[in-house]
Amino acid sequence: MADCTETIKELDAFLDGELTDHVREQIHHHLSGCVDCHQAFDFHAELKSVIQRKCANEEMPEGLMEKIQQCFNTDLLDP
Ligand SMILES: [Zn+2]
């Protein structure tokens, strides 16, 4: 059973669909019972789709990249 640290660690691979069914199942299970991780995953999923849209269609607004990097560097990975 995955804990929060493991779950967050797999976040990117999960969103990119790079995990095995077994690991994805564990993460789904954890997310269904953990609001913190669920929100973190929602946030990153949203972020990824925004970035993909922006990269596909138009230039990034000035300063957005720095804001995103700040978000990744905040307390998300800290206990
Ligand atoms: Zn959790």
PDB file of the backbone (N, CA, C, O) and the ligand in Angstrom, with CONECT records:
HET     ZN  A 101       1
ATOM      1  N   MET A   1       0.847  -1.201   0.000  1.00  0.00           N
ATOM      2  CA  MET A   1       0.000   0.000   0.000  1.00  0.00           C
ATOM      3  C   MET A   1       0.881   1.250   0.000  1.00  0.00           C
ATOM      4  O   MET A   1       1.721   1.422   0.883  1.00  0.00           O
ATOM      5  N   ALA A   2       0.690   2.108  -0.980  1.00  0.00           N
ATOM      6  CA  ALA A   2       1.528   3.303  -1.109  1.00  0.00           C
ATOM      7  C   ALA A   2       1.201   4.318  -0.022  1.00  0.00           C
ATOM      8  O   ALA A   2       0.040   4.484   0.350  1.00  0.00           O
ATOM      9  N   ASP A   3       2.213   4.985   0.478  1.00  0.00           N
ATOM     10  CA  ASP A   3       1.958   6.104   1.385  1.00  0.00           C
ATOM     11  C   ASP A   3       2.063   7.419   0.605  1.00  0.00           C
ATOM     12  O   ASP A   3       2.285   7.422  -0.606  1.00  0.00           O
ATOM     13  N   CYS A   4       1.900   8.538   1.326  1.00  0.00           N
ATOM     14  CA  CYS A   4       1.861   9.832   0.647  1.00  0.00           C
ATOM     15  C   CYS A   4       3.151  10.125  -0.113  1.00  0.00           C
ATOM     16  O   CYS A   4       3.112  10.593  -1.251  1.00  0.00           O
ATOM     17  N   THR A   5       4.285   9.853   0.509  1.00  0.00           N
ATOM     18  CA  THR A   5       5.563  10.174  -0.120  1.00  0.00           C
ATOM     19  C   THR A   5       5.735   9.405  -1.425  1.00  0.00           C
ATOM     20  O   THR A   5       6.113   9.970  -2.451  1.00  0.00           O
ATOM     21  N   GLU A   6       5.451   8.107  -1.366  1.00  0.00           N
ATOM     22  CA  GLU A   6       5.555   7.289  -2.574  1.00  0.00           C
ATOM     23  C   GLU A   6       4.590   7.756  -3.649  1.00  0.00           C
ATOM     24  O   GLU A   6       4.927   7.809  -4.832  1.00  0.00           O
ATOM     25  N   THR A   7       3.377   8.095  -3.212  1.00  0.00           N
ATOM     26  CA  THR A   7       2.360   8.495  -4.165  1.00  0.00           C
ATOM     27  C   THR A   7       2.769   9.762  -4.900  1.00  0.00           C
ATOM     28  O   THR A   7       2.667   9.849  -6.124  1.00  0.00           O
ATOM     29  N   ILE A   8       3.236  10.744  -4.133  1.00  0.00           N
ATOM     30  CA  ILE A   8       3.648  12.007  -4.751  1.00  0.00           C
ATOM     31  C   ILE A   8       4.853  11.788  -5.656  1.00  0.00           C
ATOM     32  O   ILE A   8       4.987  12.424  -6.702  1.00  0.00           O
ATOM     33  N   LYS A   9       5.726  10.878  -5.235  1.00  0.00           N
ATOM     34  CA  LYS A   9       6.917  10.596  -6.031  1.00  0.00           C
ATOM     35  C   LYS A   9       6.543  10.059  -7.416  1.00  0.00           C
ATOM     36  O   LYS A   9       7.223  10.333  -8.405  1.00  0.00           O
ATOM     37  N   GLU A  10       5.457   9.293  -7.471  1.00  0.00           N
ATOM     38  CA  GLU A  10       5.044   8.673  -8.732  1.00  0.00           C
ATOM     39  C   GLU A  10       4.123   9.573  -9.548  1.00  0.00           C
ATOM     40  O   GLU A  10       3.652   9.197 -10.621  1.00  0.00           O
ATOM     41  N   LEU A  11       3.877  10.766  -9.019  1.00  0.00           N
ATOM     42  CA  LEU A  11       2.870  11.643  -9.601  1.00  0.00           C
ATOM     43  C   LEU A  11       3.086  11.872 -11.101  1.00  0.00           C
ATOM     44  O   LEU A  11       2.166  11.702 -11.901  1.00  0.00           O
ATOM     45  N   ASP A  12       4.296  12.256 -11.466  1.00  0.00           N
ATOM     46  CA  ASP A  12       4.541  12.577 -12.867  1.00  0.00           C
ATOM     47  C   ASP A  12       4.393  11.358 -13.762  1.00  0.00           C
ATOM     48  O   ASP A  12       3.783  11.417 -14.829  1.00  0.00           O
ATOM     49  N   ALA A  13       4.970  10.245 -13.299  1.00  0.00           N
ATOM     50  CA  ALA A  13       4.874   9.023 -14.090  1.00  0.00           C
ATOM     51  C   ALA A  13       3.414   8.590 -14.225  1.00  0.00           C
ATOM     52  O   ALA A  13       2.991   8.092 -15.268  1.00  0.00           O
ATOM     53  N   PHE A  14       2.665   8.790 -13.160  1.00  0.00           N
ATOM     54  CA  PHE A  14       1.247   8.446 -13.168  1.00  0.00           C
ATOM     55  C   PHE A  14       0.503   9.269 -14.210  1.00  0.00           C
ATOM     56  O   PHE A  14      -0.260   8.737 -15.017  1.00  0.00           O
ATOM     57  N   LEU A  15       0.740  10.574 -14.178  1.00  0.00           N
ATOM     58  CA  LEU A  15       0.042  11.466 -15.107  1.00  0.00           C
ATOM     59  C   LEU A  15       0.477  11.214 -16.547  1.00  0.00           C
ATOM     60  O   LEU A  15      -0.295  11.438 -17.479  1.00  0.00           O
ATOM     61  N   ASP A  16       1.698  10.752 -16.727  1.00  0.00           N
ATOM     62  CA  ASP A  16       2.186  10.463 -18.076  1.00  0.00           C
ATOM     63  C   ASP A  16       1.818   9.057 -18.518  1.00  0.00           C
ATOM     64  O   ASP A  16       2.139   8.655 -19.636  1.00  0.00           O
ATOM     65  N   GLY A  17       1.146   8.304 -17.651  1.00  0.00           N
ATOM     66  CA  GLY A  17       0.732   6.957 -18.010  1.00  0.00           C
ATOM     67  C   GLY A  17       1.882   5.980 -18.116  1.00  0.00           C
ATOM     68  O   GLY A  17       1.834   5.039 -18.909  1.00  0.00           O
ATOM     69  N   GLU A  18       2.919   6.200 -17.317  1.00  0.00           N
ATOM     70  CA  GLU A  18       4.116   5.365 -17.432  1.00  0.00           C
ATOM     71  C   GLU A  18       4.181   4.248 -16.389  1.00  0.00           C
ATOM     72  O   GLU A  18       5.165   3.512 -16.325  1.00  0.00           O
ATOM     73  N   LEU A  19       3.146   4.126 -15.586  1.00  0.00           N
ATOM     74  CA  LEU A  19       3.195   3.135 -14.512  1.00  0.00           C
ATOM     75  C   LEU A  19       2.485   1.845 -14.915  1.00  0.00           C
ATOM     76  O   LEU A  19       1.648   1.825 -15.817  1.00  0.00           O
ATOM     77  N   THR A  20       2.843   0.781 -14.224  1.00  0.00           N
ATOM     78  CA  THR A  20       2.146  -0.481 -14.441  1.00  0.00           C
ATOM     79  C   THR A  20       0.749  -0.406 -13.820  1.00  0.00           C
ATOM     80  O   THR A  20       0.488   0.425 -12.950  1.00  0.00           O
ATOM     81  N   ASP A  21      -0.138  -1.284 -14.278  1.00  0.00           N
ATOM     82  CA  ASP A  21      -1.502  -1.315 -13.748  1.00  0.00           C
ATOM     83  C   ASP A  21      -1.502  -1.484 -12.239  1.00  0.00           C
ATOM     84  O   ASP A  21      -2.299  -0.879 -11.522  1.00  0.00           O
ATOM     85  N   HIS A  22      -0.579  -2.330 -11.778  1.00  0.00           N
ATOM     86  CA  HIS A  22      -0.518  -2.615 -10.346  1.00  0.00           C
ATOM     87  C   HIS A  22      -0.226  -1.347  -9.544  1.00  0.00           C
ATOM     88  O   HIS A  22      -0.895  -1.073  -8.547  1.00  0.00           O
ATOM     89  N   VAL A  23       0.755  -0.586  -9.971  1.00  0.00           N
ATOM     90  CA  VAL A  23       1.127   0.634  -9.245  1.00  0.00           C
ATOM     91  C   VAL A  23       0.023   1.672  -9.368  1.00  0.00           C
ATOM     92  O   VAL A  23      -0.299   2.363  -8.401  1.00  0.00           O
ATOM     93  N   ARG A  24      -0.562   1.782 -10.567  1.00  0.00           N
ATOM     94  CA  ARG A  24      -1.659   2.742 -10.750  1.00  0.00           C
ATOM     95  C   ARG A  24      -2.828   2.433  -9.816  1.00  0.00           C
ATOM     96  O   ARG A  24      -3.464   3.328  -9.260  1.00  0.00           O
ATOM     97  N   GLU A  25      -3.085   1.140  -9.667  1.00  0.00           N
ATOM     98  CA  GLU A  25      -4.177   0.734  -8.785  1.00  0.00           C
ATOM     99  C   GLU A  25      -3.905   1.169  -7.345  1.00  0.00           C
ATOM    100  O   GLU A  25      -4.794   1.670  -6.656  1.00  0.00           O
ATOM    101  N   GLN A  26      -2.671   0.971  -6.908  1.00  0.00           N
ATOM    102  CA  GLN A  26      -2.297   1.384  -5.556  1.00  0.00           C
ATOM    103  C   GLN A  26      -2.462   2.879  -5.377  1.00  0.00           C
ATOM    104  O   GLN A  26      -2.939   3.339  -4.340  1.00  0.00           O
ATOM    105  N   ILE A  27      -2.069   3.633  -6.387  1.00  0.00           N
ATOM    106  CA  ILE A  27      -2.159   5.089  -6.291  1.00  0.00           C
ATOM    107  C   ILE A  27      -3.621   5.525  -6.296  1.00  0.00           C
ATOM    108  O   ILE A  27      -4.015   6.393  -5.516  1.00  0.00           O
ATOM    109  N   HIS A  28      -4.423   4.928  -7.171  1.00  0.00           N
ATOM    110  CA  HIS A  28      -5.853   5.231  -7.172  1.00  0.00           C
ATOM    111  C   HIS A  28      -6.459   4.980  -5.796  1.00  0.00           C
ATOM    112  O   HIS A  28      -7.241   5.778  -5.280  1.00  0.00           O
ATOM    113  N   HIS A  29      -6.079   3.870  -5.232  1.00  0.00           N
ATOM    114  CA  HIS A  29      -6.592   3.494  -3.922  1.00  0.00           C
ATOM    115  C   HIS A  29      -6.194   4.535  -2.882  1.00  0.00           C
ATOM    116  O   HIS A  29      -7.010   4.947  -2.058  1.00  0.00           O
ATOM    117  N   HIS A  30      -4.934   4.956  -2.930  1.00  0.00           N
ATOM    118  CA  HIS A  30      -4.465   5.952  -1.979  1.00  0.00           C
ATOM    119  C   HIS A  30      -5.195   7.276  -2.187  1.00  0.00           C
ATOM    120  O   HIS A  30      -5.614   7.913  -1.220  1.00  0.00           O
ATOM    121  N   LEU A  31      -5.348   7.689  -3.433  1.00  0.00           N
ATOM    122  CA  LEU A  31      -5.991   8.974  -3.723  1.00  0.00           C
ATOM    123  C   LEU A  31      -7.435   8.999  -3.250  1.00  0.00           C
ATOM    124  O   LEU A  31      -7.941  10.036  -2.820  1.00  0.00           O
ATOM    125  N   SER A  32      -8.094   7.847  -3.333  1.00  0.00           N
ATOM    126  CA  SER A  32      -9.494   7.816  -2.941  1.00  0.00           C
ATOM    127  C   SER A  32      -9.657   8.041  -1.441  1.00  0.00           C
ATOM    128  O   SER A  32     -10.740   8.402  -0.979  1.00  0.00           O
ATOM    129  N   GLY A  33      -8.577   7.827  -0.674  1.00  0.00           N
ATOM    130  CA  GLY A  33      -8.680   8.003   0.762  1.00  0.00           C
ATOM    131  C   GLY A  33      -7.836   9.134   1.308  1.00  0.00           C
ATOM    132  O   GLY A  33      -7.768   9.314   2.524  1.00  0.00           O
ATOM    133  N   CYS A  34      -7.188   9.906   0.442  1.00  0.00           N
ATOM    134  CA  CYS A  34      -6.250  10.924   0.920  1.00  0.00           C
ATOM    135  C   CYS A  34      -6.495  12.235   0.185  1.00  0.00           C
ATOM    136  O   CYS A  34      -6.131  12.386  -0.982  1.00  0.00           O
ATOM    137  N   VAL A  35      -7.115  13.179   0.883  1.00  0.00           N
ATOM    138  CA  VAL A  35      -7.482  14.456   0.254  1.00  0.00           C
ATOM    139  C   VAL A  35      -6.244  15.225  -0.189  1.00  0.00           C
ATOM    140  O   VAL A  35      -6.235  15.818  -1.268  1.00  0.00           O
ATOM    141  N   ASP A  36      -5.202  15.217   0.635  1.00  0.00           N
ATOM    142  CA  ASP A  36      -3.995  15.981   0.307  1.00  0.00           C
ATOM    143  C   ASP A  36      -3.395  15.550  -1.019  1.00  0.00           C
ATOM    144  O   ASP A  36      -3.105  16.376  -1.885  1.00  0.00           O
ATOM    145  N   CYS A  37      -3.211  14.240  -1.167  1.00  0.00           N
ATOM    146  CA  CYS A  37      -2.622  13.733  -2.400  1.00  0.00           C
ATOM    147  C   CYS A  37      -3.572  13.953  -3.572  1.00  0.00           C
ATOM    148  O   CYS A  37      -3.145  14.282  -4.679  1.00  0.00           O
ATOM    149  N   HIS A  38      -4.848  13.771  -3.317  1.00  0.00           N
ATOM    150  CA  HIS A  38      -5.840  13.975  -4.375  1.00  0.00           C
ATOM    151  C   HIS A  38      -5.739  15.393  -4.932  1.00  0.00           C
ATOM    152  O   HIS A  38      -5.751  15.603  -6.145  1.00  0.00           O
ATOM    153  N   GLN A  39      -5.639  16.359  -4.020  1.00  0.00           N
ATOM    154  CA  GLN A  39      -5.534  17.747  -4.460  1.00  0.00           C
ATOM    155  C   GLN A  39      -4.237  17.993  -5.204  1.00  0.00           C
ATOM    156  O   GLN A  39      -4.212  18.709  -6.205  1.00  0.00           O
ATOM    157  N   ALA A  40      -3.159  17.399  -4.715  1.00  0.00           N
ATOM    158  CA  ALA A  40      -1.878  17.563  -5.391  1.00  0.00           C
ATOM    159  C   ALA A  40      -1.941  16.992  -6.800  1.00  0.00           C
ATOM    160  O   ALA A  40      -1.421  17.592  -7.741  1.00  0.00           O
ATOM    161  N   PHE A  41      -2.580  15.826  -6.948  1.00  0.00           N
ATOM    162  CA  PHE A  41      -2.697  15.219  -8.264  1.00  0.00           C
ATOM    163  C   PHE A  41      -3.590  16.046  -9.173  1.00  0.00           C
ATOM    164  O   PHE A  41      -3.275  16.245 -10.346  1.00  0.00           O
ATOM    165  N   ASP A  42      -4.696  16.526  -8.640  1.00  0.00           N
ATOM    166  CA  ASP A  42      -5.577  17.395  -9.422  1.00  0.00           C
ATOM    167  C   ASP A  42      -4.827  18.606  -9.927  1.00  0.00           C
ATOM    168  O   ASP A  42      -4.930  18.985 -11.094  1.00  0.00           O
ATOM    169  N   PHE A  43      -4.072  19.206  -9.025  1.00  0.00           N
ATOM    170  CA  PHE A  43      -3.332  20.410  -9.366  1.00  0.00           C
ATOM    171  C   PHE A  43      -2.340  20.125 -10.496  1.00  0.00           C
ATOM    172  O   PHE A  43      -2.243  20.892 -11.454  1.00  0.00           O
ATOM    173  N   HIS A  44      -1.617  19.033 -10.376  1.00  0.00           N
ATOM    174  CA  HIS A  44      -0.610  18.722 -11.387  1.00  0.00           C
ATOM    175  C   HIS A  44      -1.244  18.308 -12.707  1.00  0.00           C
ATOM    176  O   HIS A  44      -0.727  18.628 -13.777  1.00  0.00           O
ATOM    177  N   ALA A  45      -2.354  17.605 -12.633  1.00  0.00           N
ATOM    178  CA  ALA A  45      -3.040  17.214 -13.859  1.00  0.00           C
ATOM    179  C   ALA A  45      -3.517  18.455 -14.601  1.00  0.00           C
ATOM    180  O   ALA A  45      -3.388  18.555 -15.821  1.00  0.00           O
ATOM    181  N   GLU A  46      -4.068  19.395 -13.846  1.00  0.00           N
ATOM    182  CA  GLU A  46      -4.528  20.652 -14.433  1.00  0.00           C
ATOM    183  C   GLU A  46      -3.349  21.414 -15.032  1.00  0.00           C
ATOM    184  O   GLU A  46      -3.418  21.935 -16.145  1.00  0.00           O
ATOM    185  N   LEU A  47      -2.282  21.463 -14.269  1.00  0.00           N
ATOM    186  CA  LEU A  47      -1.086  22.166 -14.711  1.00  0.00           C
ATOM    187  C   LEU A  47      -0.568  21.586 -16.019  1.00  0.00           C
ATOM    188  O   LEU A  47      -0.223  22.320 -16.945  1.00  0.00           O
ATOM    189  N   LYS A  48      -0.519  20.269 -16.080  1.00  0.00           N
ATOM    190  CA  LYS A  48      -0.023  19.611 -17.288  1.00  0.00           C
ATOM    191  C   LYS A  48      -0.886  19.951 -18.487  1.00  0.00           C
ATOM    192  O   LYS A  48      -0.368  20.212 -19.573  1.00  0.00           O
ATOM    193  N   SER A  49      -2.190  19.949 -18.302  1.00  0.00           N
ATOM    194  CA  SER A  49      -3.054  20.226 -19.444  1.00  0.00           C
ATOM    195  C   SER A  49      -2.923  21.684 -19.864  1.00  0.00           C
ATOM    196  O   SER A  49      -2.995  21.994 -21.054  1.00  0.00           O
ATOM    197  N   VAL A  50      -2.731  22.578 -18.903  1.00  0.00           N
ATOM    198  CA  VAL A  50      -2.528  23.989 -19.242  1.00  0.00           C
ATOM    199  C   VAL A  50      -1.245  24.143 -20.042  1.00  0.00           C
ATOM    200  O   VAL A  50      -1.212  24.826 -21.066  1.00  0.00           O
ATOM    201  N   ILE A  51      -0.187  23.495 -19.558  1.00  0.00           N
ATOM    202  CA  ILE A  51       1.102  23.601 -20.243  1.00  0.00           C
ATOM    203  C   ILE A  51       1.008  23.038 -21.655  1.00  0.00           C
ATOM    204  O   ILE A  51       1.524  23.625 -22.605  1.00  0.00           O
ATOM    205  N   GLN A  52       0.339  21.887 -21.781  1.00  0.00           N
ATOM    206  CA  GLN A  52       0.214  21.291 -23.119  1.00  0.00           C
ATOM    207  C   GLN A  52      -0.555  22.205 -24.059  1.00  0.00           C
ATOM    208  O   GLN A  52      -0.181  22.365 -25.221  1.00  0.00           O
ATOM    209  N   ARG A  53      -1.630  22.805 -23.557  1.00  0.00           N
ATOM    210  CA  ARG A  53      -2.403  23.739 -24.386  1.00  0.00           C
ATOM    211  C   ARG A  53      -1.557  24.927 -24.775  1.00  0.00           C
ATOM    212  O   ARG A  53      -1.547  25.347 -25.932  1.00  0.00           O
ATOM    213  N   LYS A  54      -0.848  25.468 -23.803  1.00  0.00           N
ATOM    214  CA  LYS A  54      -0.039  26.655 -24.066  1.00  0.00           C
ATOM    215  C   LYS A  54       1.057  26.338 -25.064  1.00  0.00           C
ATOM    216  O   LYS A  54       1.324  27.124 -25.973  1.00  0.00           O
ATOM    217  N   CYS A  55       1.692  25.188 -24.898  1.00  0.00           N
ATOM    218  CA  CYS A  55       2.782  24.826 -25.801  1.00  0.00           C
ATOM    219  C   CYS A  55       2.257  24.597 -27.207  1.00  0.00           C
ATOM    220  O   CYS A  55       2.933  24.897 -28.191  1.00  0.00           O
ATOM    221  N   ALA A  56       1.049  24.065 -27.289  1.00  0.00           N
ATOM    222  CA  ALA A  56       0.505  23.752 -28.605  1.00  0.00           C
ATOM    223  C   ALA A  56       0.034  25.005 -29.325  1.00  0.00           C
ATOM    224  O   ALA A  56       0.183  25.104 -30.543  1.00  0.00           O
ATOM    225  N   ASN A  57      -0.516  25.938 -28.618  1.00  0.00           N
ATOM    226  CA  ASN A  57      -1.237  27.032 -29.261  1.00  0.00           C
ATOM    227  C   ASN A  57      -0.547  28.380 -29.257  1.00  0.00           C
ATOM    228  O   ASN A  57      -0.605  29.122 -30.238  1.00  0.00           O
ATOM    229  N   GLU A  58       0.092  28.687 -28.176  1.00  0.00           N
ATOM    230  CA  GLU A  58       0.561  30.056 -28.043  1.00  0.00           C
ATOM    231  C   GLU A  58       1.755  30.110 -27.122  1.00  0.00           C
ATOM    232  O   GLU A  58       2.128  29.112 -26.505  1.00  0.00           O
ATOM    233  N   GLU A  59       2.340  31.259 -27.035  1.00  0.00           N
ATOM    234  CA  GLU A  59       3.470  31.413 -26.133  1.00  0.00           C
ATOM    235  C   GLU A  59       2.996  31.484 -24.692  1.00  0.00           C
ATOM    236  O   GLU A  59       1.867  31.878 -24.402  1.00  0.00           O
ATOM    237  N   MET A  60       3.900  31.088 -23.797  1.00  0.00           N
ATOM    238  CA  MET A  60       3.594  31.195 -22.377  1.00  0.00           C
ATOM    239  C   MET A  60       3.552  32.671 -21.982  1.00  0.00           C
ATOM    240  O   MET A  60       4.392  33.464 -22.407  1.00  0.00           O
ATOM    241  N   PRO A  61       2.574  33.020 -21.173  1.00  0.00           N
ATOM    242  CA  PRO A  61       2.577  34.392 -20.647  1.00  0.00           C
ATOM    243  C   PRO A  61       3.853  34.641 -19.851  1.00  0.00           C
ATOM    244  O   PRO A  61       4.410  33.736 -19.231  1.00  0.00           O
ATOM    245  N   GLU A  62       4.284  35.854 -19.886  1.00  0.00           N
ATOM    246  CA  GLU A  62       5.518  36.186 -19.196  1.00  0.00           C
ATOM    247  C   GLU A  62       5.390  35.901 -17.697  1.00  0.00           C
ATOM    248  O   GLU A  62       4.399  36.287 -17.079  1.00  0.00           O
ATOM    249  N   GLY A  63       6.370  35.238 -17.118  1.00  0.00           N
ATOM    250  CA  GLY A  63       6.357  34.981 -15.678  1.00  0.00           C
ATOM    251  C   GLY A  63       5.660  33.696 -15.280  1.00  0.00           C
ATOM    252  O   GLY A  63       5.785  33.258 -14.137  1.00  0.00           O
ATOM    253  N   LEU A  64       4.927  33.081 -16.201  1.00  0.00           N
ATOM    254  CA  LEU A  64       4.179  31.880 -15.824  1.00  0.00           C
ATOM    255  C   LEU A  64       5.114  30.734 -15.455  1.00  0.00           C
ATOM    256  O   LEU A  64       4.881  30.004 -14.492  1.00  0.00           O
ATOM    257  N   MET A  65       6.180  30.595 -16.248  1.00  0.00           N
ATOM    258  CA  MET A  65       7.118  29.512 -15.998  1.00  0.00           C
ATOM    259  C   MET A  65       7.720  29.622 -14.596  1.00  0.00           C
ATOM    260  O   MET A  65       7.878  28.618 -13.901  1.00  0.00           O
ATOM    261  N   GLU A  66       8.053  30.843 -14.188  1.00  0.00           N
ATOM    262  CA  GLU A  66       8.613  31.036 -12.842  1.00  0.00           C
ATOM    263  C   GLU A  66       7.584  30.673 -11.776  1.00  0.00           C
ATOM    264  O   GLU A  66       7.910  30.044 -10.769  1.00  0.00           O
ATOM    265  N   LYS A  67       6.344  31.077 -12.011  1.00  0.00           N
ATOM    266  CA  LYS A  67       5.296  30.752 -11.043  1.00  0.00           C
ATOM    267  C   LYS A  67       5.141  29.242 -10.906  1.00  0.00           C
ATOM    268  O   LYS A  67       5.005  28.717  -9.801  1.00  0.00           O
ATOM    269  N   ILE A  68       5.164  28.559 -12.036  1.00  0.00           N
ATOM    270  CA  ILE A  68       5.008  27.107 -12.003  1.00  0.00           C
ATOM    271  C   ILE A  68       6.163  26.475 -11.234  1.00  0.00           C
ATOM    272  O   ILE A  68       5.962  25.574 -10.420  1.00  0.00           O
ATOM    273  N   GLN A  69       7.366  26.956 -11.502  1.00  0.00           N
ATOM    274  CA  GLN A  69       8.512  26.393 -10.812  1.00  0.00           C
ATOM    275  C   GLN A  69       8.434  26.656  -9.312  1.00  0.00           C
ATOM    276  O   GLN A  69       8.815  25.809  -8.504  1.00  0.00           O
ATOM    277  N   GLN A  70       7.943  27.825  -8.951  1.00  0.00           N
ATOM    278  CA  GLN A  70       7.768  28.109  -7.523  1.00  0.00           C
ATOM    279  C   GLN A  70       6.788  27.125  -6.901  1.00  0.00           C
ATOM    280  O   GLN A  70       7.013  26.625  -5.799  1.00  0.00           O
ATOM    281  N   CYS A  71       5.708  26.853  -7.608  1.00  0.00           N
ATOM    282  CA  CYS A  71       4.714  25.914  -7.095  1.00  0.00           C
ATOM    283  C   CYS A  71       5.346  24.548  -6.844  1.00  0.00           C
ATOM    284  O   CYS A  71       5.095  23.912  -5.820  1.00  0.00           O
ATOM    285  N   PHE A  72       6.166  24.109  -7.790  1.00  0.00           N
ATOM    286  CA  PHE A  72       6.793  22.801  -7.630  1.00  0.00           C
ATOM    287  C   PHE A  72       7.777  22.783  -6.480  1.00  0.00           C
ATOM    288  O   PHE A  72       8.046  21.731  -5.900  1.00  0.00           O
ATOM    289  N   ASN A  73       8.315  23.947  -6.149  1.00  0.00           N
ATOM    290  CA  ASN A  73       9.332  23.995  -5.106  1.00  0.00           C
ATOM    291  C   ASN A  73       8.749  24.262  -3.732  1.00  0.00           C
ATOM    292  O   ASN A  73       9.485  24.263  -2.745  1.00  0.00           O
ATOM    293  N   THR A  74       7.460  24.486  -3.643  1.00  0.00           N
ATOM    294  CA  THR A  74       6.865  24.736  -2.327  1.00  0.00           C
ATOM    295  C   THR A  74       6.685  23.440  -1.570  1.00  0.00           C
ATOM    296  O   THR A  74       7.305  22.432  -1.907  1.00  0.00           O
ATOM    297  N   ASP A  75       5.858  23.455  -0.567  1.00  0.00           N
ATOM    298  CA  ASP A  75       5.842  22.381   0.434  1.00  0.00           C
ATOM    299  C   ASP A  75       5.238  21.062  -0.036  1.00  0.00           C
ATOM    300  O   ASP A  75       5.025  20.161   0.775  1.00  0.00           O
ATOM    301  N   LEU A  76       4.961  20.936  -1.317  1.00  0.00           N
ATOM    302  CA  LEU A  76       4.295  19.735  -1.809  1.00  0.00           C
ATOM    303  C   LEU A  76       5.042  18.453  -1.425  1.00  0.00           C
ATOM    304  O   LEU A  76       4.432  17.448  -1.062  1.00  0.00           O
ATOM    305  N   LEU A  77       6.355  18.511  -1.512  1.00  0.00           N
ATOM    306  CA  LEU A  77       7.133  17.299  -1.272  1.00  0.00           C
ATOM    307  C   LEU A  77       7.560  17.162   0.196  1.00  0.00           C
ATOM    308  O   LEU A  77       8.131  16.142   0.582  1.00  0.00           O
ATOM    309  N   ASP A  78       7.288  18.170   1.002  1.00  0.00           N
ATOM    310  CA  ASP A  78       7.655  18.080   2.404  1.00  0.00           C
ATOM    311  C   ASP A  78       6.557  17.378   3.196  1.00  0.00           C
ATOM    312  O   ASP A  78       5.380  17.477   2.848  1.00  0.00           O
ATOM    313  N   PRO A  79       6.929  16.680   4.240  1.00  0.00           N
ATOM    314  CA  PRO A  79       5.914  16.000   5.058  1.00  0.00           C
ATOM    315  C   PRO A  79       5.011  17.009   5.766  1.00  0.00           C
ATOM    316  O   PRO A  79       4.101  16.617   6.497  1.00  0.00           O
TER     317      PRO A  79
HETATM  318 ZN    ZN A 101      -1.612  10.806   0.637  1.00  0.00          ZN2+
END
